[in-house]
Amino acid sequence: MLPVITLVGRPNVGKSTLFNRLTRSRHALVADYPGLTRDRQYGVGQLGPRPYILVDTGGLSGSSDPLDMLTERQVRLAIAEADHLLFLVDARDGCLTGDFDIAAELRRTGKPLTLVVNKVDRLDASLVLPEFHTLGLGDPLPIAASHGRGLNTLLEHIFDALPPAETDAEAVGTEEAAKGIQIAVVGRPNAGKSTLINRLLGEERVVTSDTPGTTRDSLFIPFQANGRDYTLIDTAGMRRRAKVTELIEKYSVIKAMQAIDACNVVILVVDAQVGIGEQDATLASHVIDSGRALVVAINKWDGLSADERAKIKDSYERKLAFLDFAERFQISALHGSSVGLLLDAVEGAYASAIRDLPTPLLTRLLADLVSEHQPPLVHGRRIKLRYAHQGGRNPPVIVIHGNQVEAVPDAYRRYLINRFRKELSLHGTPLRLEFKSGSNPFAGKRNKLTPRQQRQRDRLKRFVSRHGR
């Protein structure tokens, strides 16, 4: 097993910056804003003599705010599973009362601990470090996470205190292979995405609250169910662009969009108590444009009356009719109703998205569809569709070759997509068609007439000039 190293400290001391630097990634959202991180963020360390698992946590502020208390609960869970703790303090702020409180709590855990003084760039370390000896945690190590200074010394100190592990390389391979199907859970703010993830995991893995915008970062959470590997991606709620004013929320939306592009299957969570709005349709359109397989979960279904349920179903048929290929479930993430059906639907959607489609089968289906409904005429000539083959997976792409294919109307394209999806039993995944036509070898070339053809042409001109047209 890989050693687990957890970053702990007050808000805005540079934990997420150090996380990104050690994992050589940009997975953790970073901004000059206290309390930005709320959930546990895991990553595999890419810097240092040995591989390891790094855990980024929210800041321990000691506040009585409900969200801060939920964040601190996540921090303490991360501390409990750590093999080594990195206690970060801010060199520019100096040693504050909150640092003493955290130091006392970490000391009681009895876990190996390293005191790290961050942001020592442009400061004289010999003048800054003595103050932090008062925490009673040994010699502090100075670093500048934003510039990468002092990190090698820090990691050497950590691994000198950890027992050697002979299976680290094997564990990294297992870590990479255990990603499985990557599932992004998306939706509007407060739709119940984090609650759904906690229900699927069977634990309080992410912070949940009735306050919209609780989740700010995209969290990649590997887990196993029914003998299969999955990675759940919790994303921030996405509102209409006109309502997004804070810079942090803009970054969160970008991370959510990136999560959609990185995943295999998307679970779109719709809040039944609020109703289906324009933003739900916009999110669904973005998922289809990204080519991701899709499962729709209408959440908070248990609290609706019969009339409200009928209204939601009617609204779904009107506003999300273009999602006819996606399976739809009425669930309660809070109580677990129908949540167990989602993973089966995800498996089916992913299987359809990566399915191999043989060329003979596609060509035969194309011939049957064209025979049943001929393409329209273009300038008096019939569009000819000759054969088809697969051009890609996830999403499935069918390439159709023929003549005048650039003139295929949208209605006929939709007809082909719907019939291909039905005949091939493709559920839960968008299907794309690409049309290609062979180049005309005589295009741009003028046929040179023989002397005999030229005499015939001249006779025809004289005849027409004498007798009129």
N, C-alpha and C positions, 0 to 999 in steps of 0.2 A: 504494500500500500504506500502511496505517496504521502509524505509528511504534509500536515495542514498548518499553514501560517496565517494568522488572523491579524488584521490591522485594526487598532483600537485608538480612540482619542476623542477630544472635543470636536465640535463642528468646525469645519473650514481650516483644519490644520494640514491638509494635503494628502489625506488617505487615498482618495480616488486618483489623484495625480500619480502617487507612488504605485498604485495598483496597475494603472495603464503602463507605467514605465517598466515594471517588473514582468508583466505579461506580454509586453510589446504589442499592445492592442489599444483600441479606443473604446472598449466595451463600457467603461464607467463614464457616466456623464460628469463633466468637470466645468465648474464655473465659480467665480468669486462670490459665492452666495452660501451662507451658513445653512445647514440642514438640508442640503440638496439630496444626499443619499439617504434612503429610508430602508431599503431592503438589503439582504445579503447578496453580494455579487461574487460569484466564483469564477476562477480562471486558473489555467495551468501556467506556472512560472516559466518564462523563456530566458530568463537572465540568471546566471549563477552557475555553480559547479554541478548541481544536480537538479532534476525536475522536482516540482512541488506544487501543491495546490494552495492558491492564495485567496483569501476571503476579504473583500472590502465590506465595511459596515458603516452604518450611520453614526453620527456624532452623539456622544453622551453629554447632554446638556444639563441634566438634572431638572428640566422643566416639568411642570405639572400638566402641560398641554396634552390632550389625549393622543394626538398623532406622535408627539415626541415620546410618550410612554410606550406606544406600540413599537416605535423604532428601537428604543432601548431594550425591549424584549427580544427583538431579533438579534441585537448585538450580544446579549448574554447567551443566546443559543449558539452563536458563532464562537464565543469564548469557550463554551463547554466542549466543543468538538475540536478545539485547536490543539496542536502539538507544541506550538511556540507562539507567543504573543509579541507583536510589535506595538509598543505604546508610543504614539506620535505626539509630540508637543511642538508648539510654534516658537521659534527663536525670536521672532519679532515681538510677540506678545509677552514673552517672559513666562515665568512660572506663576500660574493663576490658581485661585482656590479650587476651581473645577479639576485641575490637574492633580491636586492632592487627593481629592475625593476618588478620582478614577484610580490613582496609584494604590490607594488603600484597598479598593475593591479587587484589583488585579492581584495584589499581594496575597489576599485571602484565598484565591483560587489555587495557589501552589504550583501553577504552571510555569515553565521556563519563560522568561520575560526579557526583552531588550528595550531599553529606553532610547528612542530615536528623536533627535532634535532636528526638525525640518526647517527649511527656508533660511539656511545660514549663508546663502549667497549675498555678497556685498556686506557681510558682517565679519568681525574678527572673532573666530571660534574660541580663542583663548579667553576672551572677555565674556562671551555668552554662556559657555558651558558650565562654569562653576555654579551658577544660580540653580541649575537643575539637579545638582547633587543633593539638594535639600529634600528631594522626593524619596531618597533612600532606596533607589533601585539600581545602584551601581554606576559605573562610568557611562555617561550618555555618548551616543555615536552621532556626529554631525553629518547631515546630508542636505542636498538641494535636489528634491525630487523632480522639479520642473526642468532642471538642467542635467540630471543624471549623475551628479557628483556624489561620491562616497558610497555608491550602491554596492560595488564589488566588495569593499571592506565590510559593509553591513552583512551581506550574504555569507561571506566567509566566517564571520562571527557566529551567525545563526547555525550554520551546518557543522561547525566545530562542536556545538552543544547537542546536536541531534545524533541519535544512533545511526550507524551506517545501514543503508538498505541496498540489498543486492538485486532487487527486482524492480528498481525504479524505471529502467528502460521498458521493461515488459508492462509495467503499470501505465506508462504513458501511452503505449500502443493500445492497451485496453480502454483507456480514457477516450482516445480518439475514435475507437471503433464503437463505443457505447452511445454514440449520438443518436443512432437510429433515425426514426421518422421525426423530423423537426416540425412542431406544431405551433404556429403563432396564434395567440388569442387576441383578437382586436375588437374594437367597438367604441362607442361614445363614452365620455366620462361617466363613472358611477353606474355602468351597465351590469357590473358584477363579474368582471374578468378575473380579478385577483381571487375573489371568493370561489369561482369555478376552478381555478388552478389549485387552490388549497383543498378543495373537495376531491379533485382527481388524485392529488398526492397523498391525501389522508393525513395531513398535518398543516399547522399554521406556518407555512413556508414564507409567505409574503404578507406584507402589511395590508390589512383591509380596513376600510372606514367608509362611513356614509358621506364623507367630504369628497366632492369631485376633485380629481387631480391628485389623488393620494400617490398613485404610481407615476414616477417621473422617468425612470430608466427602463430599458428593455433587459429583462432578466432571462438568461438561458439556464433552464433547470432540467438536468437529465433525471430520468426515473425509469423503472421497469413495471410492466403490468402484463399479466397473462403470458409471461415468458418472452415478451418483446421489449426492445429498447426504444425509448422515446426521449425527445427533448422538448419540454414546454417552454414557450417564449411568452412571458408576460409583458405587455406593452402598455404605454400610457394611452389614456383616452384621447381620441381625436375629435376636436370640434371644428366648426366651420372656420375658414381662414380669417374671416372678418372679426371673429370673437377671440382670436389668439393674439394677445397683446404682449404678454411677458416673454422675454427672450428665452427663459428656461423652458417654457412650454413649447416654443418653436423648436428648440433642440430636441425635446421629448418626441414631438411629432415626427421629426426627421428620423430619429432612432426607430420609431414604430414603423415608418415606411421601409427602412432598411431591413427590419425584421421580416416584413412581408416578402421582400425580395429574396431573403436568405432561407426561408422555410420551404417545406414541401407541401404542407396542408395548412389552411387557415380556418380557424373556428371564429365565425362572425357572431358576436354576442349582441343581441338586441334586447333592450329594456322594454318588456311588455307593459309595465306600469306607465311609462312615458309615451309609448306608442312608436310606430315606425315613421321616422322623419327623413328629411332630405339627406341628412348626413349619413344615415345608414345606406341609402342608395349610392351615395358618392363613394363610401368605403367599399361597398360590394363591387362597384365599377372599377375601382383601383385594383382590387384583388384579381378581377378577370383580366384587366390589362396586363397585370404582372404574370398571368398564366398560372396562378396557383390553384390547386384543388381546394374545394370549399365545402364546409359544413356550417349550417346556420343553426344557432341555438337561441331560441326565444326564451329569455330568462325571466324570473319572477312570475311565472305562470300560475303558481299556487295561490296567489293573492287576488286573482281576478274572478269576477262574477261571470256567469254564462253569457250575458250580453256583451261584456267587455272582451271576452275571448272571441266571440263571433266577429266583433268589430276589428280586432287585431288580425284575424284570418283574412277578412275582406281587404283590409289595408295592405296586407302582405301581397295578396294576389294583384292588387292594383299598382303598388309602388315597386315591388321587387319581382315582377313577373318574369324578368330576364334571368332570374335565378332558378328557372324550372329544372335545371340539371342537378342542382344541389339538394341534398337531403336536409330536411327541416325537422327540428325537435323542439318540443315545448318542455322546458326544464325548470327546476328550482335549484340553483347552485347552493343556496343556503341549507336546504333540507335534503338535497341529493336526488330529487325526483328525476328519473330518466337520464341522469348524468352518465351512468354506466353504458348507455347506448352510444355515446359520442365516439369512444375509441374504436368501436366496430365500424362506425361510419367513416372515421378517418382512415382506417385500414383499407376499406373498399375504395374510397376516393383516391388514395395513393396508388393502389393497385391499378386502377384505371388510368392514372396519369402516367405511369411508367410502363404500360403494357406494350408489347411488341405487336405490330400490325403487319402481317405478311402482305407482300405486294400482290400476289394472285388474288387474295381475298378482297383487297381494296379495289383492284381493277374490275373484278367481277361485280362487286357492289355498285361501282360507278356505272357500269353498263346497265345494270338493272334500274338504277335511279334515273338515268338519262332516258331509257326506254319508257319508263313510267311517266316521266314529265320532261319533255324536250326543252333544251335551252331556247331562248327567244331568238328571233331573226335580228341581224344587225346589217343595215344597208342591203337588205334583200338576201343576205347570206346567213345560214344557220351556224351558230357557235358550235364547234365540235370539241368534245372532251374525250380524249382517247384512252388514257390510262392514268393510274394513281399509284403512289408509293408513300411510305412513311418518311417524313422529313425531320422528326425530332420527337422527344418525349418530355413529359413534365413541363409544359402541357403537350399532349399529342398533337403533332402537326402532320397533315395530309397534303402532299404536293400533287396537283392535278395538271397534266400536260394536255395541250390541245391547241386549237387555232382561235384567234380573236378573243382570247381569255381576258384581255384587259377590258372587254366590254361586258363581262358577266355582271348583271345587275345585283344589287344587294339582296333583293327578295329571293333570287335564285340561289345566292350564296347561303342565305339562312335556311332555305329548303334543304340544301345538301348537308349542312351542318347538323340539322335536326334529324335527318334520316340516317346519316352516318352514325350519330350518337345512339340512335335507337337500335339500329341493326347490329352495332358492335357492342351494345350494352355497356356504354361508357357512362358511369354515374359519378357525379361529384367533381368533375373536372371540365374546364372549358376546352373546346376543340377549335383548332385553327386550321384554315385552308389557305394554301398558297397556290396560285395559278402560274404556270409557265408555258410559254409558246416557243417553238423552235424558230430560229432566224431564217428569213427567206434568202436563199443563196443568190437570187436574181435581183434583190432589192438594190436600187441605185444603178443598175446596169441597163444599158440600152441595146436592144437586139439589132445587130448590123444586118441589113438586108442584102441578099444576093442580087446580082444583076437582073436575074429573071424576076425576082420579087419586086424590084424597083420598077421594071417595065410594066408589070401588072398594076402596081400602085398608080403609075402615071396614066395608064389607060382608064382606070376607075375615076381619077380626078377629071379627065377630059369628058367622060360620059356624064358625070354629075354636073359639070359646068354647062353642057349642052342641054340636057333634059331637065335640069333643076332637081331639087331635092324631093 
